[in-house]
């Protein structure tokens, strides 16, 4: 499976951005797609994940209530709607995929990665 992330940019505190991850290749019911982020000087961290059916999602506590992950069936994309952005959300955001029966939060469990898209939140 191949992944292509887009949608990053510069936004002020409190603003919104929507990231998109285009998924191509072999998809199946067991495909799970996650969003991760890595801030400068920090380790990569999990943000959210979704099943390919779109029926189940999981969020990191740091983004719960502000970010929404969803799947666009027609466009074969997984989107991350980010609202109420904070300076600490500034990071390089990556989408990743894994074939699994579970929703996984560990980045090391995901073998397929797209390139990152940069999100910068100014104070």
ROTI-575932 format. One record per residue (C-alpha): residue number from 1; residue in one letter; x, y, z. Coordinates in steps of 0.1 Angstrom, whole numbers, plus 5000, padded with zeros to 4 digits. Layout:
% residues N
NODE  pos  code  east  north    up
NODE  NUM     A     X      Y     Z
...
This chain:
% residues 123
NODE  pos  code  east  north    up
NODE    1     X  5000   5000  5000
NODE    2     X  5012   5035  4992
NODE    3     X  5004   5067  5011
NODE    4     X  5006   5104  5002
NODE    5     X  5000   5130  5029
NODE    6     X  4990   5166  5022
NODE    7     X  4973   5196  5037
NODE    8     X  4999   5210  5061
NODE    9     X  5005   5247  5065
NODE   10     X  5008   5277  5088
NODE   11     X  4978   5286  5110
NODE   12     X  4973   5308  5140
NODE   13     X  4964   5294  5175
NODE   14     X  4928   5284  5176
NODE   15     X  4926   5278  5139
NODE   16     X  4919   5247  5119
NODE   17     X  4936   5226  5092
NODE   18     X  4926   5194  5074
NODE   19     X  4952   5169  5065
NODE   20     X  4946   5143  5038
NODE   21     X  4962   5109  5032
NODE   22     X  4957   5094  4998
NODE   23     X  4958   5056  5000
NODE   24     X  4965   5034  4970
NODE   25     X  4974   4998  4964
NODE   26     X  4960   4968  4982
NODE   27     X  4933   4978  5006
NODE   28     X  4912   4954  5027
NODE   29     X  4890   4952  5057
NODE   30     X  4920   4947  5079
NODE   31     X  4938   4979  5068
NODE   32     X  4942   5004  5095
NODE   33     X  4955   5040  5088
NODE   34     X  4970   5062  5115
NODE   35     X  4983   5097  5118
NODE   36     X  5015   5104  5137
NODE   37     X  5034   5135  5144
NODE   38     X  5070   5145  5153
NODE   39     X  5078   5179  5167
NODE   40     X  5114   5192  5165
NODE   41     X  5136   5176  5190
NODE   42     X  5109   5152  5202
NODE   43     X  5100   5116  5195
NODE   44     X  5073   5106  5171
NODE   45     X  5039   5103  5187
NODE   46     X  5006   5088  5178
NODE   47     X  4977   5111  5171
NODE   48     X  4948   5090  5157
NODE   49     X  4939   5059  5138
NODE   50     X  4909   5045  5119
NODE   51     X  4898   5012  5104
NODE   52     X  4895   5010  5067
NODE   53     X  4857   5006  5070
NODE   54     X  4857   5038  5090
NODE   55     X  4837   5022  5118
NODE   56     X  4862   5025  5145
NODE   57     X  4886   5052  5156
NODE   58     X  4911   5059  5184
NODE   59     X  4927   5091  5195
NODE   60     X  4956   5102  5217
NODE   61     X  4945   5121  5248
NODE   62     X  4964   5151  5236
NODE   63     X  4942   5155  5205
NODE   64     X  4909   5140  5217
NODE   65     X  4880   5164  5213
NODE   66     X  4900   5186  5189
NODE   67     X  4910   5163  5160
NODE   68     X  4887   5140  5140
NODE   69     X  4899   5112  5118
NODE   70     X  4876   5101  5090
NODE   71     X  4877   5081  5057
NODE   72     X  4864   5094  5024
NODE   73     X  4853   5062  5005
NODE   74     X  4850   5078  4971
NODE   75     X  4884   5094  4972
NODE   76     X  4902   5066  4991
NODE   77     X  4916   5091  5015
NODE   78     X  4919   5093  5053
NODE   79     X  4915   5128  5066
NODE   80     X  4925   5144  5099
NODE   81     X  4904   5175  5107
NODE   82     X  4923   5195  5133
NODE   83     X  4905   5222  5152
NODE   84     X  4914   5245  5181
NODE   85     X  4951   5242  5172
NODE   86     X  4978   5250  5197
NODE   87     X  5014   5259  5193
NODE   88     X  5023   5225  5207
NODE   89     X  5006   5209  5177
NODE   90     X  5034   5221  5155
NODE   91     X  5050   5191  5140
NODE   92     X  5057   5171  5109
NODE   93     X  5026   5149  5104
NODE   94     X  5028   5115  5088
NODE   95     X  5001   5090  5078
NODE   96     X  5009   5053  5081
NODE   97     X  4992   5020  5074
NODE   98     X  4991   4984  5088
NODE   99     X  4971   4953  5082
NODE  100     X  4958   4943  5116
NODE  101     X  4927   4930  5134
NODE  102     X  4932   4958  5160
NODE  103     X  4936   4996  5160
NODE  104     X  4973   5001  5168
NODE  105     X  4989   5031  5184
NODE  106     X  5026   5021  5183
NODE  107     X  5044   5036  5153
NODE  108     X  5067   5006  5152
NODE  109     X  5037   4985  5143
NODE  110     X  5031   5003  5110
NODE  111     X  5052   4991  5081
NODE  112     X  5039   5015  5055
NODE  113     X  5045   5053  5057
NODE  114     X  5039   5083  5036
NODE  115     X  5061   5114  5035
NODE  116     X  5054   5141  5062
NODE  117     X  5034   5173  5058
NODE  118     X  5044   5202  5081
NODE  119     X  5019   5219  5104
NODE  120     X  5030   5251  5121
NODE  121     X  5008   5268  5146
NODE  122     X  5018   5303  5155
NODE  123     X  5011   5319  5189
